[in-house]
């Protein structure tokens, strides 16, 4: 599908948007190799924010993001902000590859089908992006959930001076955590919270990609209107205004659109993410659990514990870091992703000016 090179027309303005690159236009070897490197850098940059978010979600006391960060730096040092990063990075590479493949293949096929069915191009783009985001999230969670369980357990292992939710078990590294989780809970322990992870990320991705498509068109339309008005104010000519944005303008529009879509997704899915994190990290401390494995709490127990600790607003613990993380992640991810696709095209001379 090629929903690109589309011209937004309004009265006497035309905005020539950059060409969108679909799956058939990509050099797959470049796409995956460059993608692994670029997204590893992005993950390393944003990882401390994820650690802060996770610590806040599992803590029984409500500490601000700054206090949590200062506590980690004071008692654990800078390395405390990167607990579990190695494990997370190992899982990120195959999960991202699966995510990007499912995203591009679905977007291309669904986009082509919706256009053939007679949907207007903006509607077809939104539908294709939503279905692509949903499919990509489902595919990636198969690989990502076990990595998430292990890395989050490592994230919340702090110094003994800090409130530590994992009182019953300590892990030396990712391999040790993997082995102990399997020994105590079986393979199912690695997929703790899988259902609610899918419930969190699949709709969130669908909403994000659809919103991103819509917001980007609105932003381009706004830029076109502004340029048209500016031209009218500075000239008496009433001809058609044609705008061909440079690479910096393109990146700015993509970044703003991504941040707006990411912020909305963070707010909508925050309660589910908090429940998911607790299910994956915390153990059931009920007295009836007499030592044959550490049975995890149910969704109902997790919700009751959160409400008992801080009311319904406890569901939004860590919202600040998650909002920042998702907005920054969305901005860096989409600009990096669009750059990756342009670097991986078979005919780059037609795309890079």
ZIKAWO-V815155 format. One record per residue. PSI is psi in radians with two decimals (* if undefined). BURIAL is + if it has 16 or more other C-alpha atoms within 10 Angstrom, else -. D_CENTER is the distance of its C-alpha to the mean C-alpha in Angstrom with 1 decimal. Layout:
psi: {PSI PSI}
burial: {BURIAL BURIAL}
d_center: {D_CENTER D_CENTER}
This chain:
psi: {2.50 1.65 0.29 -2.98 0.65 2.44 2.14 2.04 2.31 1.86 -1.82 0.76 2.51 2.20 2.01 1.70 2.71 2.67 2.36 2.41 2.15 3.14 -0.68 -0.35 -0.08 2.51 1.85 -0.67 -0.80 -0.75 -0.82 -0.68 -0.87 -0.65 -0.74 -0.75 -0.82 -0.79 -0.39 -0.70 -0.74 -0.79 -0.73 -0.66 -0.70 -0.13 -0.75 -0.61 -0.65 -0.70 -0.79 -0.79 -0.78 -0.75 -0.74 -0.65 -0.57 -0.18 2.46 -0.25 2.67 1.81 2.54 2.90 -0.71 -0.76 -0.69 -0.77 -0.77 -0.66 -0.75 -0.81 -0.63 -0.82 -0.40 -0.25 -3.11 -0.53 -0.44 -0.47 -0.15 0.44 2.25 0.08 -0.70 -0.80 -0.77 -0.72 -0.71 -0.68 -0.47 -0.68 -0.95 -0.59 -0.73 -0.71 -0.78 -0.72 -0.87 -0.66 -0.88 -0.67 -0.91 -0.74 -0.80 -0.77 -0.73 -0.83 -0.79 -0.68 -0.77 -0.75 -0.74 -0.63 -0.73 -0.52 -0.11 0.19 2.53 2.65 -0.77 -0.72 -0.75 -0.71 -0.75 -0.76 -0.80 -0.75 -0.71 -0.83 -0.64 -0.77 -0.72 -0.86 -0.74 -0.73 -0.74 -0.77 -0.77 -0.57 -0.45 -0.69 -0.67 -0.60 -0.86 -0.68 -0.69 -0.77 -0.84 -0.85 -0.64 -0.59 -0.64 -0.63 -0.72 0.01 1.71 -3.04 2.68 -0.34 -0.27 2.52 2.07 2.06 -0.29 1.28 -0.54 -0.29 2.40 2.57 2.39 -0.65 -3.04 -0.71 -0.74 -0.72 -0.77 -0.84 -0.78 -0.66 -0.77 -0.70 -0.65 -0.67 -0.17 3.12 -0.50 -0.50 -0.51 -0.31 0.42 2.24 0.18 -0.77 -0.84 -0.41 -0.77 -0.74 -0.50 -0.91 -0.59 -0.95 -0.64 -0.75 -0.71 -0.81 -0.74 -0.87 -0.66 -0.78 -0.70 -0.74 -0.79 -0.83 -0.70 -0.73 -0.69 -0.72 -0.77 -0.70 -0.70 -0.71 -0.72 -0.74 -0.71 -0.78 -0.65 -0.78 -0.68 -0.70 -0.67 -0.62 -0.50 -0.07 2.64 -0.09 2.44 0.49 -3.10 2.35 2.06 2.23 2.23 1.73 2.54 3.10 -0.61 -0.69 -0.72 -0.83 -0.67 -0.77 -0.77 -0.76 -0.79 -0.76 -0.73 -0.74 -0.74 -0.78 -0.67 -0.69 -0.74 -0.76 -0.68 -0.78 -0.75 -0.69 0.09 -0.84 -0.74 -0.65 -0.67 -0.79 -0.76 -0.80 -0.76 -0.68 -0.66 -0.43 -0.81 2.67 2.80 2.07 0.27 2.55 -0.42 -0.20 1.62 0.64 -0.18 1.34 2.81 1.53 2.31 2.70 2.75 2.98 -0.75 -0.78 -0.69 -0.78 -0.78 -0.72 -0.74 -0.79 -0.67 -0.61 -0.63 0.35 -3.01 -0.39 -0.26 -0.40 -0.33 0.31 2.35 0.17 -0.72 -0.98 -0.64 -0.72 -0.84 -0.75 -0.82 -0.67 -0.82 -0.72 -0.75 -0.75 -0.88 -0.64 -0.81 -0.68 -0.69 -0.71 -0.75 -0.68 -0.76 -0.79 -0.66 -0.64 -0.37 0.06 2.64 -0.51 1.30 -0.46 -0.35 -0.13 -0.61 2.10 *}
burial: {+ + + - - + - - + - - - + + + + + + - + + + + - - + - + - + + + - + + + - + + + - - + - - + + + + + + + + + + + + + + + - + - - + - - + + - + + - - - + - - - + + + + + + - + + + - + + + + + + + + + + + + + + + + + + - + + + - + + - - - - - - - + + + + + + + + + + + + + + + + + + + - + + + + + + + + + + + + + + + + - - - - + + + + - - - - + - - + - - + + - + + - - - + - - - + + + + + + - + + + + + + + + + + + + + + + + + + + + + + - - + + - + + + - + + - - + - - - - - - - - - + + + - - - - - - + + - + + + + + + + + + + + + + + - - + + + + + + + + + + + + + + + - - - - - - - - - - + + + + - + - - + + - - + - - - - - - - + + + + + + + + + + + + + + + + + + + + + + + + + - + + + + + + - - - - - - - -}
d_center: {24.1 24.5 23.6 23.9 26.9 27.2 29.4 28.8 32.3 33.6 37.4 38.0 34.6 32.6 29.3 28.8 25.0 23.9 24.0 21.0 20.9 20.7 20.8 24.5 24.6 22.6 24.3 22.3 23.5 22.4 19.1 18.2 20.2 18.9 15.2 15.7 17.2 15.0 11.6 13.7 14.7 11.3 10.5 14.0 13.7 10.9 12.1 14.9 12.8 11.1 14.7 16.0 13.7 14.8 18.4 18.7 17.5 20.1 22.8 25.8 26.6 24.7 24.2 22.6 19.8 22.6 24.9 22.5 21.8 25.5 26.4 24.2 25.7 29.2 29.4 27.1 26.9 24.1 23.4 22.4 19.1 18.3 19.5 18.1 16.4 18.7 17.8 14.1 14.7 17.0 14.6 11.7 14.2 15.3 12.1 10.6 14.1 14.2 10.9 12.3 15.7 15.0 13.1 16.0 18.8 17.9 17.4 20.7 22.7 21.7 22.1 25.6 26.6 25.8 27.6 30.6 30.7 31.4 28.3 28.1 25.8 23.3 23.2 22.9 19.9 18.1 19.0 18.1 14.6 14.1 15.7 13.8 10.4 12.3 14.0 11.3 9.4 13.0 14.0 11.4 12.0 15.6 15.0 12.2 13.9 17.0 15.3 13.3 16.6 18.5 16.3 16.0 19.8 20.3 18.3 20.5 23.7 25.3 28.8 31.4 32.0 28.6 28.0 26.5 25.3 26.2 29.9 31.0 29.5 28.6 26.8 27.9 24.9 22.4 25.2 27.3 24.5 24.0 27.8 28.4 25.8 27.3 30.8 30.5 28.2 28.4 25.7 24.5 23.5 20.8 19.3 19.8 17.4 16.4 17.5 15.7 12.4 13.0 14.1 11.0 8.2 10.7 11.9 8.7 7.6 11.3 11.6 9.0 10.5 13.9 13.7 12.7 15.7 17.9 17.2 17.6 21.0 22.0 21.4 23.4 26.0 26.3 26.8 29.4 31.2 31.3 32.7 35.2 36.4 36.7 38.7 40.9 41.6 42.6 44.6 47.0 45.9 44.3 43.0 39.5 36.9 34.7 31.7 30.0 27.1 26.8 23.8 23.1 23.2 20.8 18.2 18.8 18.4 15.2 13.8 15.3 14.1 10.4 10.9 12.9 10.7 7.8 10.7 12.1 9.3 9.3 13.1 13.5 11.7 12.7 15.9 14.5 12.0 15.1 17.3 15.1 15.1 18.8 19.6 18.2 19.8 23.0 26.2 28.7 31.5 33.9 37.5 37.8 35.4 38.2 36.7 36.2 32.5 30.1 29.1 25.8 25.9 25.4 23.0 26.1 27.1 23.7 23.8 27.5 26.9 24.3 26.7 29.6 27.9 26.9 27.2 24.5 22.8 22.1 19.2 17.6 18.2 15.6 14.4 15.2 13.1 10.1 10.8 11.3 8.4 5.9 8.7 9.4 6.2 6.2 9.9 10.2 8.0 10.0 13.2 13.0 12.3 15.1 17.3 16.8 18.0 20.8 21.8 21.8 23.9 27.4 29.1 27.6 30.7 30.0 26.6 26.9 29.5}
